[in-house]
Amino acid sequence: MSNRPVDLEVKNLCKYYNAGRKRVLKAVDDVSFVIYKGETLGIVGESGCGKTTCGKTCIGMLEKTGGTVTYQGKDVHSLSKQERFDFSGKVQMIFQDPYASLDPHQKVYDIVAEGIRIHKLAKDKAQEERMVLELLDMVGLNAEHAMRNVHEFSGGQRQRIGIARALAVEPEFLFCDEPISALDVSIQAQIINLLMKLQKQRELTMLFIAHDLSMVKHISDRIAVMYLGNLVELANSADLYKNPLHPYTGALLSAVPIADPKASRQRQKVMLTGDVPSPVNPPAGCRFSGRCSRCMDVCSQKKPELKEVEPGHFVACHLY
């Protein structure tokens, strides 16, 4: 266990939904991890695995069903009204869809200035204007963009506006919910590099949700892999790529394209069989057991615990 200060600590977090007819959808089920101050933790997994729900529950956007989430020692889900207001200044979110998360008819200036006004960060109009223009410059936009409406901008530019809006209140923690998945591939690397630069400049802590493993490796210090509401593996970014322990992680990595054709041909592809089970009716034991080529009898009977099998490398699998 690292002796670095912890920003966010998640213990046995659960988020369930009523699916009707006395059925329960377990979107996030008994998930635990920590995020250290100044690091980026990436969470990856297939669509519907619960990674966004987990992130939103961690920052209090969704109510938890069970477990605890503490940010800098305070329980996120039992903050007073004033503490919640202060928390909204420390923790900000960058949304997945820059088209849906910004009002297309609002001026860029007003979108970025809104948080500055709410948190009373500028002493007068001149300081507010200075702050807005500095933020736009920081994310690669010009001063003349400030008085234009959002609908005049491309997806990549809109995401830059969204990042400027999040940074306007001078947060310490950013929750990035698949911030590049709605963008063209040519723009994705620009946004990732911008986030990495800003994290360094502002000493930010980040929770980064994605399904693109190559991008997550580029930006994350550590990576957590989710499958059907459960955390199945957690390790340093380099360790996870070099030595994936969980069969599901191995399958995910084998699907990541490699630029070298020779290496690509030599690499062993892991083909998953069967469909992802329903989170309303997950299998007993390990939730991956029905699709795993290395499944043993115990896998369908007993749920594996997340254990540290190598220094800093955790896996939930009966093979270890």
MIDO-600017 format. One record per residue: y, z, x of N, C-alpha, C, O in turn; residue in three letters. Coordinates in steps of 0.2 Angstrom, whole numbers, plus 5000, padded with zeros to 4 digits. Atoms other than C-alpha are relative to their C-alpha. Layout:
BEGIN
  n_v  n_w  n_u ca_v ca_w ca_u  c_v  c_w  c_u  o_v  o_w  o_u residu
    Y    Z    X    Y    Z    X    Y    Z    X    Y    Z    X    ala
...
# end
This chain:
BEGIN
  n_v  n_w  n_u ca_v ca_w ca_u  c_v  c_w  c_u  o_v  o_w  o_u residu
 4994 5000 5004 5000 5000 5000 5006 5000 5004 5007 5004 5009    met
 4994 5001 4996 5017 4995 5007 5005 5006 4999 5005 5009 4993    ser
 4995 4994 5001 5030 5009 5010 5007 4997 4998 5012 5001 4999    asn
 4994 5003 5002 5044 4997 5005 5002 5003 4993 4998 5004 4989    arg
 4998 4998 5006 5055 5002 4990 4998 4996 4994 4998 4989 4995    pro
 5002 5004 5006 5048 4996 4973 5006 5000 4995 5009 5005 4993    val
 4995 5001 5005 5060 4988 4961 4997 5001 4993 4999 5004 4988    asp
 5003 5000 5007 5048 4985 4946 4992 5002 5001 4989 5000 5005    leu
 5007 4998 5000 5031 4994 4943 4997 5000 4993 5000 5002 4988    glu
 5003 5001 5007 5020 4989 4929 4993 5003 5001 4989 5002 5005    val
 5006 4996 5001 5005 5000 4924 4996 4999 4994 4999 5000 4988    lys
 5004 5001 5006 4991 4995 4912 5004 4997 4994 5003 4999 4988    asn
 4996 5003 5005 5003 4984 4902 4996 4996 4995 4992 4992 4997    leu
 5003 5004 5006 4997 4977 4885 5005 4998 4996 5010 5001 4994    cys
 4995 5002 5005 5006 4966 4873 4995 4996 4995 4992 4991 4997    lys
 5004 5003 5005 4996 4962 4857 5004 4998 4994 5009 5000 4993    tyr
 4997 5003 5006 5000 4952 4842 4995 5000 4994 4989 4999 4995    tyr
 5004 5000 5006 4993 4953 4824 4999 4993 4999 5003 4989 4997    asn
 5001 5007 5002 4984 4937 4821 4997 4999 4993 4994 4994 4992    ala
 5002 5001 5007 4980 4940 4803 4992 5002 4999 4988 5002 5004    gly
 5007 4999 5001 4963 4945 4795 4997 5006 5004 4992 5005 5006    arg
 5002 4994 4996 4963 4961 4805 4998 4998 5007 4994 5001 5011    lys
 5001 5002 4993 4962 4951 4821 5006 5001 5005 5012 5001 5002    arg
 4995 4998 4995 4972 4955 4837 5000 4995 5005 4994 4993 5008    val
 5000 5005 4994 4978 4942 4850 5003 5004 5006 5008 5007 5005    leu
 4998 4996 4994 4978 4951 4867 5003 4995 5005 5000 4993 5009    lys
 4996 5005 4995 4992 4940 4876 5000 5003 5007 4999 4999 5012    ala
 5000 4997 4993 4993 4953 4890 4996 5006 4999 4997 5010 4995    val
 5005 4995 5001 4979 4965 4892 4998 5004 5007 4995 5002 5011    asp
 5001 4995 4994 4979 4980 4905 5002 4997 5006 4998 4996 5011    asp
 4997 5003 4994 4990 4972 4918 5004 5005 5004 5008 5008 5002    val
 4996 4995 4996 4996 4982 4933 5002 4996 5007 4998 4992 5010    ser
 4997 5003 4994 5007 4976 4948 5006 5004 5002 5009 5007 4998    phe
 4994 4998 4998 5022 4981 4958 5004 4994 5003 5001 4989 5006    val
 4996 5005 4997 5037 4970 4964 5005 5004 5005 5008 5008 5002    ile
 4996 4996 4995 5045 4977 4980 5007 4997 5000 5008 4991 4999    tyr
 4993 5002 4999 5064 4976 4983 5001 4994 5004 4998 4994 5010    lys
 4998 5006 4996 5070 4959 4989 4994 4995 5001 4995 4990 5005    gly
 5005 5005 4999 5053 4950 4987 5000 4996 4994 5003 4997 4989    glu
 5001 5004 5006 5048 4936 4975 4992 5000 4999 4988 4999 5003    thr
 5007 5000 5002 5032 4939 4966 4999 4994 4995 5002 4993 4990    leu
 5001 5005 5004 5025 4923 4958 4994 5001 4996 4989 5004 4998    gly
 5006 5000 5004 5013 4923 4943 4998 4993 4997 5003 4990 4995    ile
 5002 5006 5001 5003 4908 4940 4994 5000 4995 4990 5006 4994    val
 5005 5001 5005 4990 4902 4927 5001 4995 4995 5006 4992 4995    gly
 4999 5006 5005 4986 4889 4914 5005 5002 4994 5006 5008 4993    glu
 4996 4999 5006 4997 4887 4899 4996 5005 4995 4990 5004 4993    ser
 5003 4996 5005 4994 4901 4886 4996 5006 5003 4993 5010 5000    gly
 5003 4994 4997 4987 4914 4899 5004 5006 4999 5001 5011 5001    cys
 4996 4994 5001 5001 4926 4895 5005 5002 5005 5008 5007 5005    gly
 4995 4998 4995 5012 4925 4910 5007 5001 4998 5010 5005 5000    lys
 4993 4999 5003 5028 4922 4901 5001 5006 4996 5006 5010 4996    thr
 5000 4994 5005 5024 4935 4888 5000 5007 5005 5004 5011 5003    thr
 5000 4995 4995 5020 4947 4903 5007 5001 5003 5010 5007 5003    cys
 4993 5000 4997 5037 4943 4911 5005 5003 4995 5009 5007 4997    gly
 4995 4998 5005 5047 4945 4895 4999 5008 4998 5004 5011 4997    lys
 5002 4993 5002 5038 4962 4891 5003 5004 5006 5005 5010 5005    thr
 4998 4996 4994 5042 4968 4909 5008 5001 5000 5010 5006 5002    cys
 4993 4999 5000 5061 4965 4907 5002 5003 4993 5008 5003 4992    ile
 4998 4997 5006 5061 4973 4889 5002 4995 4995 5005 4997 4989    gly
 4998 5005 5005 5064 4956 4880 4995 5001 4994 4996 4999 4988    met
 5006 4999 5005 5047 4960 4870 4998 5007 5001 4998 5010 5006    leu
 5003 4993 5000 5041 4977 4865 4993 5000 5002 4989 4996 5001    glu
 5007 4999 4997 5025 4983 4874 4996 5003 4994 4998 5006 4990    lys
 5005 4996 5004 5009 4988 4865 4998 5006 5003 4996 5011 5000    thr
 5002 4995 4997 5004 4999 4878 5001 5000 5008 5004 4994 5010    gly
 4998 5000 4993 5006 5004 4897 5007 5002 5001 5011 5004 4996    gly
 4993 4998 4998 5022 5007 4906 5003 4995 5005 5000 4992 5009    thr
 4997 5004 4995 5035 4997 4915 5006 5004 5002 5011 5006 4998    val
 4994 4996 4998 5048 5006 4926 5004 4995 5005 5001 4992 5009    thr
 4996 5004 4996 5063 4997 4934 5004 5005 5004 5008 5009 5001    tyr
 4996 4995 4996 5070 5008 4949 4999 5007 4997 5004 5010 4997    gln
 5002 4993 5002 5061 5023 4942 5002 5001 4992 5000 5007 4990    gly
 4999 4999 5007 5067 5021 4924 4996 4996 4995 4995 4990 4996    lys
 5004 5003 5005 5056 5017 4909 5004 4994 4996 5008 4996 4993    asp
 4996 5006 5003 5062 4999 4903 5000 5001 4993 5004 4998 4989    val
 5000 5000 5008 5056 5002 4885 5002 5007 4997 5001 5007 4991    his
 4997 4994 5004 5064 5019 4882 5007 5001 5003 5009 5007 5004    ser
 4993 4999 4997 5082 5016 4889 5005 5001 4994 5004 4999 4988    leu
 4995 4999 5005 5097 5022 4879 5004 4994 4999 5003 4989 5003    ser
 4996 5006 5002 5110 5010 4872 5004 4999 5007 5005 4993 5009    lys
 4996 5001 4994 5121 5013 4888 4996 4997 5006 4998 4993 5009    gln
 5005 5002 4994 5106 5011 4900 4998 4993 4999 4997 4990 5004    glu
 5002 5007 5002 5101 4995 4891 5005 4995 5002 5004 4990 5005    arg
 4994 5004 4998 5118 4988 4894 5001 5000 5007 5002 4994 5010    phe
 5000 5000 4993 5118 4993 4912 4994 4996 5003 4995 4992 5008    asp
 5006 5004 4998 5100 4986 4914 5002 4992 4999 4999 4988 5003    phe
 4999 5007 5001 5106 4969 4907 5005 4997 5005 5005 4991 5006    ser
 4996 5003 4995 5119 4968 4921 4996 5000 5007 4997 4996 5011    gly
 5004 5000 4994 5105 4972 4934 4995 4995 5000 4993 4992 5005    lys
 5005 5004 5001 5092 4961 4927 5001 4994 4996 5004 4995 4990    val
 4998 5006 5004 5095 4943 4922 4994 4995 5000 4989 4995 5004    gln
 5006 5005 5001 5083 4928 4916 5003 4993 5001 5008 4992 4998    met
 4999 5007 5000 5083 4910 4920 4995 4997 4996 4989 4998 4997    ile
 5005 5002 5005 5075 4901 4906 4997 4993 5002 4999 4990 5006    phe
 5005 5006 4998 5062 4887 4906 5004 4993 4998 5004 4989 5002    gln
 4997 5006 5002 5072 4874 4896 5008 5000 5000 5011 5003 4996    asp
 4993 5000 5000 5090 4871 4901 5003 4996 4994 5009 4997 4993    pro
 4997 5003 5006 5092 4860 4885 5001 5005 4994 5006 5005 4990    tyr
 5000 4995 5006 5088 4874 4873 5003 5007 5002 5006 5010 4997    ala
 4997 4993 4998 5095 4889 4883 5008 5000 5000 5011 5005 5001    ser
 4993 5001 4999 5113 4882 4884 5003 4997 4994 5000 4992 4991    leu
 4996 5003 5006 5125 4878 4869 5003 4994 5003 5007 4994 5007    asp
 4997 5007 4997 5128 4859 4872 5007 4999 4998 5010 4995 5002    pro
 4993 5002 5001 5145 4860 4864 5005 5006 5003 5011 5005 5001    his
 4995 4995 4997 5152 4875 4874 5002 4997 5007 4998 4994 5010    gln
 4998 5002 4993 5162 4873 4890 4996 5004 5005 4995 5010 5004    lys
 5003 4997 4995 5154 4877 4906 5003 5006 5002 5000 5011 5003    val
 4996 4994 4998 5168 4889 4910 4998 5006 4996 4997 5011 4999    tyr
 5001 4995 5004 5165 4899 4895 4993 5003 5000 4992 5009 5000    asp
 5007 4998 5000 5146 4900 4897 4999 5005 5006 4996 5010 5006    ile
 5000 4996 4994 5148 4907 4915 5004 5006 5000 5002 5011 5002    val
 4995 4994 5000 5163 4918 4911 4997 5005 4995 5000 5011 4995    ala
 5002 4996 5005 5154 4926 4896 4998 5007 5003 5000 5012 5000    glu
 5003 4994 4998 5144 4939 4906 5006 5004 5004 5006 5010 5004    gly
 4994 4996 4996 5160 4943 4917 5004 5004 4995 5006 5009 4997    ile
 4996 4997 5005 5169 4947 4901 4997 5006 4997 5000 5011 4996    arg
 5003 4995 5003 5156 4957 4893 4999 5006 5005 5000 5012 5002    ile
 5001 4994 4995 5153 4968 4909 5007 5002 5003 5007 5006 5008    his
 4993 4999 4997 5172 4968 4913 5000 5000 5007 5002 5005 5010    lys
 5000 5001 4993 5170 4962 4930 5006 4998 5004 5007 4998 5010    leu
 4993 5002 4998 5187 4954 4932 5006 5004 4997 5006 5005 4992    ala
 4994 4996 5002 5203 4963 4932 5005 4996 4996 5009 4999 4992    lys
 4995 5005 5004 5213 4948 4925 4997 4993 5000 4992 4992 5003    asp
 5002 5007 5001 5212 4930 4920 4999 4996 5007 4994 4992 5008    lys
 5000 5003 4994 5215 4924 4938 4994 5002 5004 4991 4997 5007    ala
 5006 4998 4997 5201 4934 4945 4994 4997 4997 4989 4995 5000    gln
 5006 5003 5004 5189 4928 4931 4999 4993 5002 4994 4990 5004    glu
 5000 5007 4999 5194 4910 4935 4997 4999 5007 4993 4994 5009    glu
 5002 5000 4993 5191 4913 4954 4992 5001 5000 4989 4997 5004    arg
 5007 4998 5001 5174 4921 4950 4996 4994 4998 4990 4992 5000    met
 5004 5006 5003 5168 4906 4939 5000 4994 5005 4994 4992 5006    val
 5000 5006 4996 5173 4893 4951 4996 5001 5007 4993 4997 5009    leu
 5004 4998 4994 5165 4902 4966 4992 5000 4998 4988 4997 5002    glu
 5007 5001 5003 5149 4903 4955 4998 4993 5000 4992 4991 5002    leu
 5002 5007 5001 5149 4885 4951 4999 4996 5007 4995 4992 5008    leu
 5001 5002 4993 5152 4881 4970 4993 5002 5003 4990 4998 5006    asp
 5007 4997 4997 5137 4892 4974 4994 4996 4998 4989 4996 5002    met
 5006 5004 5003 5125 4882 4963 5001 4993 5001 4997 4989 4998    val
 4999 5007 4999 5132 4865 4969 5003 4996 4995 5002 4990 4994    gly
 4996 5003 5005 5144 4861 4955 5007 5000 5002 5009 5004 5006    leu
 4993 5000 4998 5162 4856 4957 5005 5004 4995 5003 5005 4989    asn
 4995 4997 5004 5178 4864 4950 5001 4996 4993 5003 4999 4988    ala
 4998 5004 5006 5181 4849 4938 4994 5000 4995 4996 4998 4989    glu
 5006 4999 5005 5164 4853 4930 5002 5005 4995 4999 5005 4989    his
 4999 4994 5004 5171 4869 4923 5002 4999 4992 5000 5002 4988    ala
 4998 5001 5006 5180 4862 4908 4997 4994 4996 4999 4992 4991    met
 5004 5005 5003 5167 4849 4903 4995 5004 4995 4993 5009 4997    arg
 5005 4998 5005 5155 4852 4888 4993 4999 5003 4992 4995 5007    asn
 5007 5000 4997 5136 4856 4893 4997 4993 4998 4993 4991 5002    val
 5004 5006 5002 5130 4840 4883 5001 4994 5005 4998 4989 5005    his
 4999 5006 4995 5138 4829 4897 4996 5001 5006 4997 4996 5010    glu
 5004 4999 4994 5126 4836 4910 4993 4998 5000 4990 4998 4994    phe
 5007 5001 5000 5109 4831 4916 4996 5007 5000 4999 5012 5000    ser
 5004 4994 5000 5094 4843 4915 5001 5004 5006 5001 5010 5006    gly
 4999 4996 4993 5096 4848 4934 5006 5003 5000 5007 5009 5002    gly
 4993 4997 5000 5114 4851 4932 5000 5006 4995 5004 5011 4996    gln
 5000 4995 5005 5111 4861 4916 4997 5007 5003 4999 5012 5002    arg
 5003 4994 4998 5099 4872 4925 5004 5004 5006 5004 5010 5006    gln
 4995 4997 4995 5112 4875 4939 5005 5004 4996 5007 5010 4998    arg
 4995 4996 5004 5124 4881 4925 4996 5006 4998 4999 5012 4998    ile
 5004 4995 5002 5110 4892 4919 4999 5006 5005 5000 5012 5004    gly
 5001 4995 4995 5108 4900 4936 5007 5003 5002 5007 5009 5003    ile
 4993 4997 4999 5127 4902 4938 5001 5005 4995 5004 5011 4996    ala
 4999 4995 5006 5127 4911 4921 4996 5006 5002 4999 5012 5001    arg
 5004 4994 4998 5113 4923 4927 5003 5004 5005 5003 5010 5005    ala
 4997 4996 4994 5122 4927 4943 5007 5003 4999 5009 5007 5003    leu
 4993 4998 5001 5139 4930 4935 5001 5007 5000 5006 5010 5001    ala
 4999 4993 5001 5135 4948 4931 4998 5004 5007 4997 5010 5007    val
 5002 4997 4993 5130 4951 4950 4993 5004 4999 4993 5010 5001    glu
 5007 4997 5000 5111 4955 4946 4997 5002 5006 4999 4999 5011    pro
 5004 4998 4994 5099 4963 4958 4993 4997 4999 4989 4996 5004    glu
 5007 5002 5002 5083 4956 4949 5001 4994 4995 5004 4994 4990    phe
 5000 5006 5004 5080 4938 4942 4993 4999 4998 4988 4999 5001    leu
 5006 5002 5003 5066 4934 4930 5000 4992 4999 5004 4990 4994    phe
 5000 5007 5001 5063 4915 4932 4994 4998 4996 4988 4998 4999    cys
 5006 5002 5004 5052 4908 4918 4999 4993 5000 5002 4989 4996    asp
 5001 5007 4999 5046 4892 4923 5006 4996 5001 5007 4991 4997    glu
 4994 5003 5000 5063 4886 4928 5001 4993 5002 5006 4990 5002    pro
 5000 5007 4997 5058 4869 4935 4995 4996 4995 4995 4990 4996    ile
 5006 5004 5004 5044 4864 4922 5003 4994 4996 5000 4989 4994    ser
 4997 5005 5004 5057 4854 4911 5004 4995 5004 5007 4991 5001    ala
 4996 5004 4995 5065 4845 4926 4996 4994 5003 4990 4995 5004    leu
 5003 5005 4997 5061 4829 4934 4997 5002 5007 5000 5007 5010    asp
 5003 4997 4994 5050 4831 4950 5005 4999 5006 5005 5004 5010    val
 4995 5001 4994 5064 4824 4961 5005 5006 5000 5008 5007 5005    ser
 4995 4995 5000 5075 4838 4955 4997 5007 5001 5001 5012 5003    ile
 5004 4994 5000 5062 4852 4955 5001 5004 5007 5003 5010 5007    gln
 4999 4997 4993 5063 4855 4974 5007 5002 5002 5008 5007 5005    ala
 4993 4998 4999 5082 4855 4974 5001 5007 4997 5005 5012 5000    gln
 4999 4993 5004 5082 4870 4961 4996 5005 5004 4999 5011 5004    ile
 5004 4995 4996 5068 4879 4971 5004 5002 5006 5004 5008 5008    ile
 4996 4998 4994 5078 4878 4987 5006 5003 4999 5008 5008 5003    asn
 4994 4997 5002 5094 4883 4978 4998 5008 4999 5002 5012 5001    leu
 5002 4993 5002 5085 4899 4971 4998 5004 5007 5000 5010 5007    leu
 5002 4997 4994 5078 4903 4988 5006 5002 5005 5006 5007 5008    met
 4994 4999 4997 5095 4901 4996 5004 5006 4997 5007 5010 5001    lys
 4996 4995 5004 5103 4912 4983 4997 5007 5001 5000 5012 5001    leu
 5003 4994 4999 5090 4925 4985 5001 5003 5006 5002 5009 5007    gln
 4998 4997 4994 5093 4927 5003 5007 5002 5001 5008 5008 5003    lys
 4993 4998 5000 5112 4927 5001 5001 5006 4996 5005 5011 4999    gln
 4998 4994 5005 5112 4940 4987 4995 5005 5000 4995 5010 4997    arg
 5006 4995 5000 5096 4950 4992 4997 5001 4994 4996 5007 4992    glu
 5003 4999 5007 5088 4947 4975 4993 5001 5000 4989 4999 5005    leu
 5008 5000 5001 5071 4952 4969 4999 4996 4994 5003 4995 4990    thr
 5001 5005 5005 5063 4939 4959 4992 5000 4997 4988 5002 5001    met
 5007 5001 5003 5048 4937 4947 5000 4993 4997 5004 4991 4993    leu
 5000 5007 5001 5044 4919 4946 4994 4997 4997 4988 4998 5000    phe
 5005 5002 5004 5033 4912 4933 4999 4992 5000 5004 4988 5000    ile
 5001 5008 4999 5025 4894 4935 4993 4999 4999 4988 5003 5000    ala
 5007 5002 5000 5009 4884 4933 4999 4995 5006 4993 4993 5007    his
 5001 5004 4994 5013 4873 4948 4999 5004 5007 5004 5007 5009    asp
 5002 4996 4994 5004 4881 4963 5004 4999 5006 5005 5003 5010    leu
 4997 5002 4994 5012 4871 4976 5008 5003 5001 5010 5005 5006    ser
 4993 4998 5000 5030 4876 4971 5000 5008 5000 5004 5011 5004    met
 5000 4993 4999 5025 4894 4969 4998 5003 5007 5001 5008 5009    val
 5001 4998 4993 5018 4895 4986 5006 4999 5004 5008 5004 5009    lys
 4993 5001 4996 5035 4888 4993 5005 5006 4999 5008 5007 5004    his
 4995 4995 5001 5045 4902 4985 4998 5007 5000 5002 5011 5001    ile
 5002 4993 5001 5034 4917 4983 4998 5003 5006 4995 5000 5011    ser
 5003 4996 4995 5030 4931 4995 4993 5002 4998 4988 5002 5003    asp
 5007 4999 5002 5015 4936 4985 4999 4997 4993 5004 4995 4990    arg
 5002 5003 5007 5006 4928 4970 4995 5004 4996 4990 5006 4999    ile
 5005 4997 5005 4997 4935 4955 4997 4994 4996 5001 4990 4993    ala
 5004 5005 5004 4984 4924 4946 4998 5003 4993 4995 5008 4993    val
 5002 4997 5007 4982 4927 4927 4996 4995 4997 4996 4989 4997    met
 5005 5004 5004 4968 4921 4916 4999 5004 4993 4996 5009 4993    tyr
 5001 4998 5007 4968 4924 4897 5002 5008 4999 4998 5012 4997    leu
 4997 4993 5001 4979 4940 4898 4998 5005 5005 5001 5010 5005    gly
 5002 4995 4995 4971 4948 4913 5002 4997 5007 5003 4991 5008    asn
 4999 5002 4993 4976 4948 4931 4994 5000 5004 4990 5005 5004    leu
 5006 5001 4997 4962 4941 4941 5000 5000 5008 4995 5002 5011    val
 4999 5000 4993 4969 4940 4959 5007 5001 5002 5012 4999 4998    glu
 4994 4999 4997 4984 4946 4969 5000 5001 5007 4996 5005 5010    leu
 5000 5000 4993 4988 4943 4987 5006 4997 5003 5010 4994 4999    ala
 4994 5003 4996 5001 4937 5000 4999 4992 4998 4993 4990 4998    asn
 5000 5007 5001 5005 4919 4997 4995 4996 5004 4991 4992 5002    ser
 5004 5004 4995 4997 4912 5013 4993 5002 4999 4988 4998 5000    ala
 5007 4998 5000 4981 4923 5011 4997 4997 4994 4991 4995 4994    asp
 5003 5003 5006 4979 4917 4993 4998 4993 5001 4993 4990 4998    leu
 5001 5007 4999 4980 4899 4998 4994 4999 5005 4990 4994 5005    tyr
 5005 5001 4995 4969 4901 5014 4993 5002 4998 4988 4999 5000    lys
 5006 4997 5002 4956 4912 5006 5000 5003 4993 5000 5009 4992    asn
 5001 4998 5007 4955 4912 4987 4994 5003 4999 4988 5001 5000    pro
 5007 4996 5001 4942 4925 4982 4998 4999 4993 4991 4998 4992    leu
 5003 5001 5007 4941 4923 4963 4999 4993 4999 5003 4988 5000    his
 5002 5007 5001 4932 4908 4957 5005 4996 4996 5006 4990 4997    pro
 4995 5003 5004 4946 4904 4945 5006 4998 5004 5009 4992 5004    tyr
 4995 5002 4995 4959 4904 4959 4998 4994 5004 5002 4990 5005    thr
 5003 5006 4996 4948 4892 4969 5001 4994 4996 5002 4989 4999    gly
 5000 5006 5004 4947 4880 4954 5008 4998 4999 5009 4992 5000    ala
 4993 5002 5001 4966 4881 4952 5003 4996 5007 5006 4991 5006    leu
 4998 5003 4993 4969 4877 4971 4997 4994 5001 5000 4989 5004    leu
 5003 5007 4999 4957 4863 4971 5003 4994 4996 5002 4989 4998    ser
 4997 5005 5004 4967 4854 4958 5007 4998 5003 5010 4994 5000    ala
 4994 5001 4997 4983 4855 4969 5000 4994 5004 4996 4993 5009    val
 5000 5006 4996 4987 4837 4976 5001 5002 5007 5006 5006 5009    pro
 4998 5000 4993 4987 4835 4995 5002 4994 5002 5000 4988 5000    ile
 4997 5007 4998 4998 4822 5003 4995 4996 5005 4996 4990 5005    ala
 5005 5004 4995 4984 4818 5017 4994 4998 4996 4990 5002 4994    asp
 5005 5003 5004 4972 4806 5009 4993 5002 5003 4988 5004 4999    pro
 5006 4998 4997 4958 4811 5022 4998 5007 4998 4992 5008 4996    lys
 5001 4993 5001 4960 4829 5019 4998 5001 4992 4994 5005 4990    ala
 5001 5000 5007 4960 4826 5000 4993 4998 4998 4990 5001 4994    ser
 5006 5002 5001 4944 4817 5001 4994 5005 5002 4989 5006 4999    arg
 5005 4995 4998 4935 4830 5011 5000 5007 4996 4995 5010 4997    gln
 5000 4994 5004 4941 4844 5000 4995 5001 4994 4994 4996 4991    arg
 5005 4999 5006 4928 4851 4988 5004 5002 4994 5007 5007 4993    gln
 4997 4999 5007 4934 4849 4970 4996 5005 4996 4990 5005 4996    lys
 5003 4995 5005 4930 4864 4958 5001 4998 4993 5007 4998 4991    val
 5000 5002 5007 4926 4857 4941 4998 5006 4995 4993 5008 4996    met
 5002 4995 5005 4927 4870 4927 4997 4997 4994 4999 4991 4992    leu
 5003 5002 5007 4916 4868 4912 5002 5004 4995 5004 5010 4995    thr
 4998 4996 5006 4919 4873 4895 5007 5001 4998 5011 4999 5003    gly
 4993 5000 5002 4935 4877 4886 5003 5007 5001 4998 5012 5001    asp
 4997 4993 5000 4947 4892 4888 4998 5004 4994 5000 5001 4988    val
 5001 4997 5006 4941 4905 4876 5006 5002 4996 5012 5002 4999    pro
 4994 4998 5004 4952 4911 4862 5002 5007 5002 4998 5012 5002    ser
 4998 4993 4999 4963 4927 4866 4999 5004 4994 4999 5010 4995    pro
 5002 4996 5006 4959 4932 4848 4993 5003 5001 4991 5009 4998    val
 5007 4998 5000 4941 4933 4852 4997 4999 5007 4993 4995 5008    asn
 5002 5002 4993 4939 4934 4871 4992 5003 5001 4990 5007 4998    pro
 5007 4998 4998 4921 4936 4879 5000 5007 5002 5005 5009 5005    pro
 5001 4993 4997 4914 4953 4883 5000 4999 5008 4998 4994 5010    ala
 5000 5001 4992 4915 4957 4902 5005 4996 5003 5011 4997 5000    gly
 4995 5004 4997 4924 4945 4913 5002 4994 4995 4997 4991 4993    cys
 4998 5005 5004 4934 4933 4903 4999 4993 5002 4999 4988 4999    arg
 5001 5007 4997 4931 4919 4915 4992 4998 5000 4990 4993 5002    phe
 5007 5001 4999 4912 4921 4914 4997 4994 4997 4992 4991 5000    ser
 5002 5006 5003 4909 4907 4902 5001 4993 5004 4998 4988 5002    gly
 4998 5006 4996 4917 4894 4914 4998 5000 5007 5000 4996 5011    arg
 5001 4999 4992 4911 4901 4931 4994 4998 5002 4988 5000 4999    cys
 5006 5002 4997 4898 4893 4941 4996 5005 5004 4990 5004 5005    ser
 5003 4995 4996 4895 4909 4950 4998 5006 4996 4997 5012 4998    arg
 5001 4995 5005 4892 4919 4934 4993 5004 5001 4988 5001 5002    cys
 5006 4996 5000 4879 4934 4935 5000 5003 4994 5004 5003 4990    met
 5001 4997 5007 4872 4944 4921 5005 5006 4999 5007 5006 4993    asp
 4995 4994 5001 4884 4959 4924 5007 4997 4998 5011 5000 4995    val
 4993 5003 5002 4899 4947 4922 5001 4999 4992 5007 5000 4990    cys
 4999 5000 5008 4896 4945 4903 4999 5006 4997 5000 5007 4991    ser
 5001 4994 5003 4893 4963 4901 5005 5005 5001 5008 5009 4997    gln
 4995 4995 4998 4906 4973 4911 5006 4996 5003 5006 4992 5007    lys
 4994 5003 4997 4924 4969 4914 5001 5002 5007 5001 5008 5008    lys
 4999 4998 4993 4928 4969 4933 5007 5003 5000 5012 5001 4997    pro
 4993 4997 4999 4942 4980 4939 5003 4996 5006 5000 4993 5010    glu
 4996 5003 4995 4956 4974 4950 4999 5004 5006 5002 5010 5006    leu
 5001 4995 4995 4951 4981 4967 5003 4996 5007 5003 4990 5007    lys
 4998 5002 4993 4958 4979 4985 4994 4999 5004 4991 5004 5007    glu
 5006 5002 4996 4944 4970 4995 5002 4998 5007 4998 4999 5011    val
 4997 5001 4993 4955 4965 5010 5007 5003 5000 5010 5004 4994    glu
 4993 4997 5000 4972 4973 5015 5005 4996 4996 5006 4990 4998    pro
 4995 5003 5004 4984 4968 5002 4998 4994 4995 5001 4991 4992    gly
 5003 5006 5004 4972 4956 4993 4995 5004 4995 4990 5007 4997    his
 5004 4997 5006 4966 4962 4976 4997 4994 4996 4999 4989 4995    phe
 5004 5005 5004 4953 4953 4965 4996 5004 4995 4993 5010 4996    val
 5005 4997 5005 4944 4957 4949 4994 4995 4999 4994 4991 4995    ala
 5006 5004 5001 4927 4950 4951 4994 5004 5003 4994 5007 5008    cys
 5006 4996 4998 4909 4957 4952 4997 4997 5006 4992 5000 5009    his
 5002 5002 4994 4906 4946 4967 5002 5004 5006 4998 5004 5011    leu
 4998 4996 4994 4915 4958 4978 4999 5008 4998 5001 5012 5002    tyr
# end
